Amino acid sequence: MSEYSMRFIEDLGETGLIERISKRFKTGAIAGAVCGACIAAGAGEDDCALIDMDAARAVVGAGAEYRYLVITTDTVQKSTHFPRGMSPFQMGWTAVAVNLSDIAAMGAHPFAFVIAMGIPEHTELSALDEVVSGIEACASAYELAVVGGDITRSKELIMTGTCLGFATTPVKRDSAKPGDLLCVTGTLGNAAAGLKMIEGGMKFSPDIESVAKSALFQPVPRVREGIALADSGMVTSMMDISDGLALSLAELGRRSHVGFELYEDKIPVLSHEVPRELALYYGGDYELLFTLDAGAGTGEEKLKELQSELGVNVSIIGRVMPEEAGIYFKKGTVREEIAIKGYQHFSILSSNDGGWNNRNG
């Protein structure tokens, strides 16, 4: 059978399919991959990928000395994470982006990525090529080398990515302290607005629709922002907002043994058209939630500097409180407790109790 008459993955067979995918990720094939020269054996070349760690440390971050290897893994699958209307290219992009978001949340420099793919029988090669193009495009956008992976037959498209990065002083979730400023990057509720829109439940102006669809279908991990925040030396804790703001606050509070006072009118949304409940209880935004050392009044000044440097909106949405205070909105002299709900796998919260997450678990 000639290459031009092949239409489905079974026309190629496993060996041919592996070769078709891996040749897209040959060492140095991804434009701008920082670590291309650090890879002694890349995708499909041997039993394992080989990375020269001395060379990698010298390349990533312009020669900075990194102490920690940062590793994360994330699974996305068609029925759970990909909304109606998402293209195969966007599915591939998302599989990389959700992993990069976790790397960003620790302020690390990403450098290498592997991906395992479960592919249904009778998948058209053109659709698979689009998925691989999405993986390649996201990796290229963040100078990430795809160095290996695996394929298997499955009932639906499922992708498990693993991303590696370097960090000198990784920012964890367990170091927030009372008095710190509570901050987020960007705007929240965008992806949820996109989902509500395509499900027919909400309508927005054209500008809002465009941003919301983009956030839903092709998330942008805050890698550069995470690195800059970590390098500032003033961020005491950080995580990405994948399951909604309320659940993220609960997790950050649990890890750091603190509470939070929020100012509802400070939670950033695209416009008044986007209900704040979408920002609070729905996921998929992949913005960064972090706490900033107030530093005798210098915290807000530093935040303005970072915002100018990053070119992205950074908002102070509250303050860290003692653990016994809980998590609440402050409205004048009145406290309103915040419901801790959102998306969680294997939980009733993910079904009827508010919240959604279109891709991350």
C-alpha positions as CSV (number, residue, x, y, z in Angstrom):
1,M,0.0,0.0,0.0
2,S,1.4,3.4,-1.0
3,E,1.8,6.2,1.5
4,Y,-0.8,8.2,-0.4
5,S,-3.5,5.4,-0.2
6,M,-3.1,5.1,3.6
7,R,-6.0,6.7,5.5
8,F,-6.3,5.0,8.9
9,I,-3.7,4.2,11.6
10,E,-4.1,0.5,11.1
11,D,-2.9,1.0,7.5
12,L,0.5,1.9,9.0
13,G,0.7,-0.6,11.8
14,E,2.5,0.0,15.1
15,T,6.0,0.3,13.8
16,G,5.0,2.7,11.0
17,L,2.9,4.7,13.4
18,I,5.7,5.1,15.9
19,E,8.0,6.2,13.1
20,R,5.5,8.7,11.7
21,I,5.1,10.3,15.1
22,S,8.6,10.2,16.3
23,K,10.1,11.7,13.2
24,R,8.2,14.9,14.0
25,F,10.2,15.1,17.3
26,K,13.7,14.2,16.2
27,T,16.4,16.0,18.2
28,G,16.5,19.6,17.2
29,A,13.4,19.3,15.0
30,I,11.3,21.6,17.2
31,A,12.2,25.2,16.5
32,G,13.7,26.9,19.4
33,A,13.9,23.9,21.7
34,V,16.4,25.1,24.3
35,C,17.7,21.6,25.1
36,G,18.0,20.3,21.5
37,A,21.7,20.0,21.8
38,C,21.4,18.4,25.2
39,I,19.7,15.3,23.9
40,A,22.0,12.4,23.1
41,A,19.1,10.1,22.1
42,G,15.6,11.5,21.4
43,A,12.2,10.3,20.4
44,G,12.1,6.8,18.9
45,E,15.9,6.5,18.8
46,D,16.5,4.0,21.6
47,D,14.9,2.3,24.6
48,C,15.0,5.6,26.5
49,A,15.7,9.2,25.8
50,L,19.2,10.3,26.9
51,I,19.7,13.9,28.2
52,D,23.1,15.3,29.0
53,M,22.3,17.0,32.3
54,D,25.5,19.1,32.5
55,A,24.7,20.5,29.0
56,A,21.1,21.0,29.9
57,R,22.0,23.0,33.0
58,A,24.3,25.1,31.0
59,V,21.7,25.9,28.3
60,V,18.5,26.4,30.3
61,G,18.3,29.8,31.8
62,A,21.5,31.1,30.2
63,G,24.0,29.2,32.3
64,A,22.2,29.5,35.7
65,E,23.0,26.7,38.2
66,Y,19.9,24.7,38.9
67,R,19.6,22.5,42.0
68,Y,16.3,20.8,41.4
69,L,14.9,18.6,38.7
70,V,11.1,19.4,38.5
71,I,8.8,16.6,37.1
72,T,5.1,16.6,36.6
73,T,2.6,14.4,34.7
74,D,-1.0,15.0,33.6
75,T,-3.6,12.9,31.7
76,V,-6.2,14.3,29.3
77,Q,-8.8,12.2,27.5
78,K,-11.5,13.0,25.0
79,S,-14.7,12.3,27.0
80,T,-13.5,14.1,30.2
81,H,-11.3,17.0,29.1
82,F,-12.1,18.0,25.5
83,P,-15.3,20.1,25.0
84,R,-17.4,19.8,21.9
85,G,-15.9,21.7,19.0
86,M,-12.2,21.3,20.1
87,S,-10.0,20.4,17.1
88,P,-7.4,17.6,17.1
89,F,-4.7,20.3,17.0
90,Q,-6.1,21.9,20.1
91,M,-6.3,18.5,21.9
92,G,-2.6,18.0,21.2
93,W,-1.7,21.6,22.3
94,T,-3.7,21.1,25.5
95,A,-1.9,17.9,26.4
96,V,1.3,19.8,26.6
97,A,-0.1,23.1,28.1
98,V,-1.6,21.5,31.2
99,N,1.8,20.0,32.1
100,L,3.6,23.3,31.4
101,S,1.1,25.0,33.7
102,D,2.3,22.9,36.6
103,I,5.9,23.6,35.8
104,A,5.0,27.3,35.7
105,A,3.4,27.1,39.1
106,M,6.8,26.2,40.6
107,G,8.7,28.9,38.8
108,A,10.7,26.3,36.9
109,H,12.3,26.4,33.4
110,P,10.8,23.5,31.3
111,F,13.1,21.7,28.9
112,A,11.9,18.2,28.0
113,F,8.6,16.4,27.5
114,V,7.4,12.8,26.9
115,I,3.9,11.7,25.9
116,A,2.0,8.4,25.9
117,M,-1.0,8.2,23.6
118,G,-3.9,5.9,23.6
119,I,-5.4,6.0,20.1
120,P,-8.7,4.4,19.0
121,E,-8.8,2.0,16.1
122,H,-9.9,3.5,12.8
123,T,-8.5,6.9,13.6
124,E,-7.7,8.8,10.5
125,L,-4.1,9.6,10.0
126,S,-4.9,13.2,9.1
127,A,-6.6,13.6,12.5
128,L,-3.6,12.0,14.3
129,D,-1.2,14.3,12.4
130,E,-3.2,17.3,13.7
131,V,-2.9,16.1,17.3
132,V,0.9,15.7,16.8
133,S,1.0,19.1,15.2
134,G,-0.7,20.6,18.3
135,I,1.8,18.9,20.6
136,E,4.7,20.2,18.4
137,A,3.3,23.7,18.3
138,C,2.9,24.1,22.0
139,A,6.3,22.5,22.7
140,S,7.9,24.9,20.2
141,A,6.2,27.9,21.7
142,Y,7.8,27.2,25.1
143,E,11.2,25.9,23.7
144,L,10.4,22.4,24.9
145,A,12.0,19.3,23.4
146,V,9.7,16.3,22.9
147,V,12.1,13.4,23.6
148,G,9.9,10.3,23.7
149,G,6.7,8.6,24.5
150,D,4.5,5.5,23.8
151,I,1.4,4.5,21.9
152,T,-1.3,2.0,22.6
153,R,-4.8,1.1,21.4
154,S,-7.6,2.5,23.5
155,K,-11.4,3.1,23.3
156,E,-10.9,6.9,23.0
157,L,-8.1,9.4,22.6
158,I,-6.1,9.7,25.8
159,M,-2.8,11.4,26.3
160,T,-0.5,11.3,29.3
161,G,2.3,13.9,29.2
162,T,5.3,14.2,31.5
163,C,7.3,17.4,31.6
164,L,10.7,18.0,33.1
165,G,12.1,21.4,34.2
166,F,14.9,22.9,36.3
167,A,14.6,25.2,39.3
168,T,16.9,26.8,41.8
169,T,14.3,27.9,44.3
170,P,11.0,26.2,43.4
171,V,7.9,27.9,44.8
172,K,5.8,25.4,46.7
173,R,2.3,25.5,48.1
174,D,3.2,25.3,51.8
175,S,4.9,28.6,52.6
176,A,2.1,31.3,52.7
177,K,1.9,33.2,55.9
178,P,-0.6,35.6,57.5
179,G,-0.2,39.1,56.2
180,D,0.9,38.1,52.7
181,L,-0.9,39.5,49.7
182,L,-3.1,37.1,47.8
183,C,-2.7,37.5,44.0
184,V,-3.7,36.1,40.6
185,T,-2.5,36.6,37.0
186,G,-4.8,37.4,34.2
187,T,-8.6,37.1,34.4
188,L,-10.6,34.2,35.7
189,G,-13.7,32.4,34.4
190,N,-12.7,32.7,30.8
191,A,-12.7,29.0,29.9
192,A,-16.0,28.5,31.8
193,A,-17.6,31.3,29.9
194,G,-16.4,29.6,26.7
195,L,-18.0,26.3,27.8
196,K,-21.3,28.0,28.8
197,M,-21.3,29.7,25.4
198,I,-20.9,26.6,23.3
199,E,-23.4,24.7,25.4
200,G,-25.9,27.4,24.6
201,G,-26.5,28.6,28.1
202,M,-24.9,32.1,27.9
203,K,-24.3,34.7,25.3
204,F,-21.5,37.3,25.3
205,S,-20.4,40.2,23.1
206,P,-18.1,39.2,20.2
207,D,-14.9,40.3,21.9
208,I,-15.7,38.3,25.1
209,E,-16.7,35.3,23.0
210,S,-13.3,35.3,21.1
211,V,-11.2,35.4,24.3
212,A,-13.4,32.8,26.1
213,K,-13.2,30.4,23.2
214,S,-9.5,30.8,23.0
215,A,-9.1,30.1,26.8
216,L,-11.3,27.0,26.5
217,F,-9.8,25.5,23.4
218,Q,-6.1,26.6,23.5
219,P,-5.0,27.4,27.1
220,V,-1.9,29.5,27.6
221,P,0.3,28.3,30.5
222,R,2.0,31.2,32.4
223,V,5.6,29.8,32.1
224,R,7.4,33.1,31.7
225,E,5.3,34.7,34.5
226,G,6.0,31.8,36.9
227,I,9.7,32.1,36.4
228,A,9.6,35.9,36.9
229,L,7.5,35.6,40.0
230,A,9.8,32.9,41.5
231,D,12.9,35.0,40.6
232,S,11.5,38.0,42.4
233,G,12.2,36.4,45.7
234,M,8.9,37.7,47.2
235,V,6.5,34.9,46.2
236,T,5.9,32.7,49.3
237,S,3.6,30.1,47.7
238,M,2.1,29.4,44.3
239,M,-0.1,27.1,42.3
240,D,-2.1,27.1,39.0
241,I,-5.8,27.5,39.0
242,S,-7.0,24.4,37.1
243,D,-10.0,23.4,39.2
244,G,-11.5,26.9,40.1
245,L,-10.4,29.6,42.5
246,A,-12.4,28.3,45.5
247,L,-10.8,24.8,45.4
248,S,-7.4,26.2,44.7
249,L,-7.6,28.5,47.7
250,A,-8.7,25.5,49.8
251,E,-5.7,23.5,48.6
252,L,-3.2,26.4,49.2
253,G,-4.7,27.0,52.6
254,R,-4.5,23.3,53.6
255,R,-0.9,23.1,52.5
256,S,0.2,26.3,54.2
257,H,-2.2,26.1,57.2
258,V,-3.6,29.5,56.6
259,G,-6.9,31.2,55.8
260,F,-7.8,33.8,53.2
261,E,-9.7,37.1,53.2
262,L,-11.0,38.0,49.7
263,Y,-12.3,41.2,48.2
264,E,-15.0,40.1,45.8
265,D,-14.8,43.3,43.6
266,K,-11.1,42.6,43.1
267,I,-11.5,39.2,41.5
268,P,-10.5,39.9,37.8
269,V,-13.0,38.9,35.1
270,L,-13.1,39.8,31.4
271,S,-16.1,42.1,31.9
272,H,-19.3,42.5,33.8
273,E,-20.8,40.0,31.4
274,V,-18.9,37.2,33.1
275,P,-20.5,36.1,36.4
276,R,-18.0,35.9,39.2
277,E,-19.3,32.4,40.1
278,L,-17.5,31.2,36.9
279,A,-14.2,32.6,38.3
280,L,-14.8,31.1,41.7
281,Y,-16.2,27.6,41.0
282,Y,-15.2,26.6,37.5
283,G,-11.8,25.5,36.2
284,G,-9.7,25.5,33.1
285,D,-8.2,29.0,33.4
286,Y,-4.6,27.9,34.2
287,E,-3.7,31.3,35.7
288,L,-1.4,31.5,38.6
289,L,-2.6,31.9,42.2
290,F,0.2,33.1,44.5
291,T,1.0,34.8,47.8
292,L,3.4,37.7,48.0
293,D,5.4,38.9,51.0
294,A,4.0,42.3,51.9
295,G,7.6,43.3,52.9
296,A,6.8,46.3,55.1
297,G,4.7,47.9,52.4
298,T,7.0,47.0,49.4
299,G,4.8,44.1,48.2
300,E,2.4,46.2,46.1
301,E,5.3,48.2,44.6
302,K,7.1,45.0,43.6
303,L,3.9,43.7,42.1
304,K,3.6,46.8,39.9
305,E,7.1,46.3,38.7
306,L,6.4,42.6,37.9
307,Q,3.2,43.5,36.0
308,S,5.1,46.0,33.9
309,E,7.9,43.5,33.2
310,L,5.5,40.7,32.3
311,G,3.0,42.6,30.3
312,V,0.1,40.7,32.0
313,N,-2.4,41.9,34.5
314,V,-1.7,40.9,38.1
315,S,-4.4,41.5,40.7
316,I,-4.3,41.6,44.5
317,I,-7.5,39.8,45.4
318,G,-7.1,39.5,49.2
319,R,-4.8,38.8,52.1
320,V,-3.6,35.7,53.9
321,M,-5.1,35.2,57.3
322,P,-4.6,32.7,60.2
323,E,-5.9,29.3,59.5
324,E,-8.8,29.6,62.0
325,A,-10.2,32.5,60.0
326,G,-11.2,30.2,57.2
327,I,-11.8,31.4,53.6
328,Y,-14.2,34.3,53.3
329,F,-15.2,37.5,51.4
330,K,-14.9,40.7,53.3
331,K,-17.8,43.1,52.6
332,G,-17.4,46.1,54.8
333,T,-17.8,44.7,58.3
334,V,-19.5,41.6,57.1
335,R,-17.8,38.2,56.5
336,E,-19.3,35.8,53.9
337,E,-17.9,32.3,53.9
338,I,-16.9,31.0,50.5
339,A,-18.2,27.6,49.5
340,I,-15.4,25.1,48.8
341,K,-16.7,23.6,45.6
342,G,-15.4,23.1,42.1
343,Y,-14.2,20.2,39.9
344,Q,-12.7,17.1,41.4
345,H,-12.4,13.7,39.8
346,F,-14.1,10.8,41.8
347,S,-16.2,13.3,43.7
348,I,-19.8,14.4,43.8
349,L,-18.4,18.0,43.6
350,S,-17.7,17.3,39.9
351,S,-21.3,16.5,39.0
352,N,-24.1,18.5,40.5
353,D,-22.4,20.7,43.1
354,G,-21.1,23.4,40.9
355,G,-17.9,23.6,39.0
356,W,-16.2,22.2,36.0
357,N,-12.8,21.5,34.6
358,N,-12.4,20.8,31.0
359,R,-8.9,19.3,31.0
360,N,-6.9,19.0,34.2
361,G,-7.3,16.7,37.2
